[in-house]
């Protein structure tokens, strides 16, 4: 998948910023058998880790962002 990471990172940040605190603990994707919640996704995306691109791709494919 060829994606513009900056554009999608900004979309993620906007969605994340508007979530209630309790919602941020809910699992949003499962990658390599690991449950990833909004808080974990935010940390990965903020730190631009290798996992962050997988998270962004999953969120796009599930039409979450």
PyMOL CGO cylinders between C-alpha atoms (Angstrom):
from pymol import cmd
from pymol.cgo import CYLINDER

trace = [
    CYLINDER, 0.00, 0.00, 0.00, 1.46, 3.34, -1.05, 0.3, 1, 1, 1, 1, 1, 1,
    CYLINDER, 1.46, 3.34, -1.05, 0.34, 5.87, 1.54, 0.3, 1, 1, 1, 1, 1, 1,
    CYLINDER, 0.34, 5.87, 1.54, 1.27, 9.40, 2.51, 0.3, 1, 1, 1, 1, 1, 1,
    CYLINDER, 1.27, 9.40, 2.51, 2.33, 8.84, 6.13, 0.3, 1, 1, 1, 1, 1, 1,
    CYLINDER, 2.33, 8.84, 6.13, 2.26, 12.54, 7.03, 0.3, 1, 1, 1, 1, 1, 1,
    CYLINDER, 2.26, 12.54, 7.03, -1.30, 12.97, 5.81, 0.3, 1, 1, 1, 1, 1, 1,
    CYLINDER, -1.30, 12.97, 5.81, -2.55, 9.86, 7.57, 0.3, 1, 1, 1, 1, 1, 1,
    CYLINDER, -2.55, 9.86, 7.57, -0.60, 10.61, 10.74, 0.3, 1, 1, 1, 1, 1, 1,
    CYLINDER, -0.60, 10.61, 10.74, -2.37, 13.97, 10.91, 0.3, 1, 1, 1, 1, 1, 1,
    CYLINDER, -2.37, 13.97, 10.91, -5.74, 12.25, 10.40, 0.3, 1, 1, 1, 1, 1, 1,
    CYLINDER, -5.74, 12.25, 10.40, -4.89, 9.80, 13.18, 0.3, 1, 1, 1, 1, 1, 1,
    CYLINDER, -4.89, 9.80, 13.18, -3.87, 12.63, 15.54, 0.3, 1, 1, 1, 1, 1, 1,
    CYLINDER, -3.87, 12.63, 15.54, -7.15, 14.49, 14.93, 0.3, 1, 1, 1, 1, 1, 1,
    CYLINDER, -7.15, 14.49, 14.93, -9.23, 11.39, 15.68, 0.3, 1, 1, 1, 1, 1, 1,
    CYLINDER, -9.23, 11.39, 15.68, -7.11, 10.51, 18.71, 0.3, 1, 1, 1, 1, 1, 1,
    CYLINDER, -7.11, 10.51, 18.71, -7.34, 14.02, 20.16, 0.3, 1, 1, 1, 1, 1, 1,
    CYLINDER, -7.34, 14.02, 20.16, -11.14, 13.90, 20.11, 0.3, 1, 1, 1, 1, 1, 1,
    CYLINDER, -11.14, 13.90, 20.11, -11.51, 10.51, 21.83, 0.3, 1, 1, 1, 1, 1, 1,
    CYLINDER, -11.51, 10.51, 21.83, -12.70, 10.24, 25.42, 0.3, 1, 1, 1, 1, 1, 1,
    CYLINDER, -12.70, 10.24, 25.42, -9.98, 8.91, 27.76, 0.3, 1, 1, 1, 1, 1, 1,
    CYLINDER, -9.98, 8.91, 27.76, -11.79, 5.60, 28.33, 0.3, 1, 1, 1, 1, 1, 1,
    CYLINDER, -11.79, 5.60, 28.33, -12.01, 4.99, 24.57, 0.3, 1, 1, 1, 1, 1, 1,
    CYLINDER, -12.01, 4.99, 24.57, -8.24, 5.28, 24.21, 0.3, 1, 1, 1, 1, 1, 1,
    CYLINDER, -8.24, 5.28, 24.21, -7.80, 1.97, 26.05, 0.3, 1, 1, 1, 1, 1, 1,
    CYLINDER, -7.80, 1.97, 26.05, -9.96, 0.01, 23.58, 0.3, 1, 1, 1, 1, 1, 1,
    CYLINDER, -9.96, 0.01, 23.58, -8.22, -2.29, 21.10, 0.3, 1, 1, 1, 1, 1, 1,
    CYLINDER, -8.22, -2.29, 21.10, -8.42, -0.89, 17.58, 0.3, 1, 1, 1, 1, 1, 1,
    CYLINDER, -8.42, -0.89, 17.58, -6.20, -3.28, 15.60, 0.3, 1, 1, 1, 1, 1, 1,
    CYLINDER, -6.20, -3.28, 15.60, -4.44, -6.59, 16.02, 0.3, 1, 1, 1, 1, 1, 1,
    CYLINDER, -4.44, -6.59, 16.02, -0.99, -6.84, 14.47, 0.3, 1, 1, 1, 1, 1, 1,
    CYLINDER, -0.99, -6.84, 14.47, 1.13, -9.97, 14.66, 0.3, 1, 1, 1, 1, 1, 1,
    CYLINDER, 1.13, -9.97, 14.66, -1.19, -11.33, 17.35, 0.3, 1, 1, 1, 1, 1, 1,
    CYLINDER, -1.19, -11.33, 17.35, -0.84, -8.23, 19.55, 0.3, 1, 1, 1, 1, 1, 1,
    CYLINDER, -0.84, -8.23, 19.55, -3.80, -6.08, 20.53, 0.3, 1, 1, 1, 1, 1, 1,
    CYLINDER, -3.80, -6.08, 20.53, -3.05, -2.41, 19.88, 0.3, 1, 1, 1, 1, 1, 1,
    CYLINDER, -3.05, -2.41, 19.88, -5.19, 0.23, 21.58, 0.3, 1, 1, 1, 1, 1, 1,
    CYLINDER, -5.19, 0.23, 21.58, -5.39, 3.94, 20.73, 0.3, 1, 1, 1, 1, 1, 1,
    CYLINDER, -5.39, 3.94, 20.73, -2.77, 4.88, 23.35, 0.3, 1, 1, 1, 1, 1, 1,
    CYLINDER, -2.77, 4.88, 23.35, -0.26, 2.32, 22.08, 0.3, 1, 1, 1, 1, 1, 1,
    CYLINDER, -0.26, 2.32, 22.08, -0.95, 3.32, 18.50, 0.3, 1, 1, 1, 1, 1, 1,
    CYLINDER, -0.95, 3.32, 18.50, -0.37, 6.96, 19.38, 0.3, 1, 1, 1, 1, 1, 1,
    CYLINDER, -0.37, 6.96, 19.38, 3.00, 6.16, 20.98, 0.3, 1, 1, 1, 1, 1, 1,
    CYLINDER, 3.00, 6.16, 20.98, 4.11, 4.10, 17.97, 0.3, 1, 1, 1, 1, 1, 1,
    CYLINDER, 4.11, 4.10, 17.97, 2.96, 6.72, 15.46, 0.3, 1, 1, 1, 1, 1, 1,
    CYLINDER, 2.96, 6.72, 15.46, 4.44, 9.62, 17.43, 0.3, 1, 1, 1, 1, 1, 1,
    CYLINDER, 4.44, 9.62, 17.43, 7.80, 7.82, 17.61, 0.3, 1, 1, 1, 1, 1, 1,
    CYLINDER, 7.80, 7.82, 17.61, 7.59, 6.82, 13.91, 0.3, 1, 1, 1, 1, 1, 1,
    CYLINDER, 7.59, 6.82, 13.91, 8.43, 3.20, 14.68, 0.3, 1, 1, 1, 1, 1, 1,
    CYLINDER, 8.43, 3.20, 14.68, 8.40, 0.39, 12.15, 0.3, 1, 1, 1, 1, 1, 1,
    CYLINDER, 8.40, 0.39, 12.15, 5.11, -0.76, 13.65, 0.3, 1, 1, 1, 1, 1, 1,
    CYLINDER, 5.11, -0.76, 13.65, 3.52, 2.66, 13.08, 0.3, 1, 1, 1, 1, 1, 1,
    CYLINDER, 3.52, 2.66, 13.08, 3.18, 2.15, 9.33, 0.3, 1, 1, 1, 1, 1, 1,
    CYLINDER, 3.18, 2.15, 9.33, 1.45, -1.20, 9.90, 0.3, 1, 1, 1, 1, 1, 1,
    CYLINDER, 1.45, -1.20, 9.90, -0.94, 0.47, 12.33, 0.3, 1, 1, 1, 1, 1, 1,
    CYLINDER, -0.94, 0.47, 12.33, -1.72, 3.29, 9.89, 0.3, 1, 1, 1, 1, 1, 1,
    CYLINDER, -1.72, 3.29, 9.89, -2.31, 0.80, 7.06, 0.3, 1, 1, 1, 1, 1, 1,
    CYLINDER, -2.31, 0.80, 7.06, -4.71, -1.25, 9.21, 0.3, 1, 1, 1, 1, 1, 1,
    CYLINDER, -4.71, -1.25, 9.21, -6.62, 1.84, 10.35, 0.3, 1, 1, 1, 1, 1, 1,
    CYLINDER, -6.62, 1.84, 10.35, -6.99, 2.97, 6.75, 0.3, 1, 1, 1, 1, 1, 1,
    CYLINDER, -6.99, 2.97, 6.75, -8.12, -0.45, 5.52, 0.3, 1, 1, 1, 1, 1, 1,
    CYLINDER, -8.12, -0.45, 5.52, -10.71, -0.60, 8.32, 0.3, 1, 1, 1, 1, 1, 1,
    CYLINDER, -10.71, -0.60, 8.32, -11.81, 2.96, 7.49, 0.3, 1, 1, 1, 1, 1, 1,
    CYLINDER, -11.81, 2.96, 7.49, -11.10, 4.13, 11.04, 0.3, 1, 1, 1, 1, 1, 1,
    CYLINDER, -11.10, 4.13, 11.04, -9.05, 7.06, 9.74, 0.3, 1, 1, 1, 1, 1, 1,
]
cmd.load_cgo(trace, "trace")
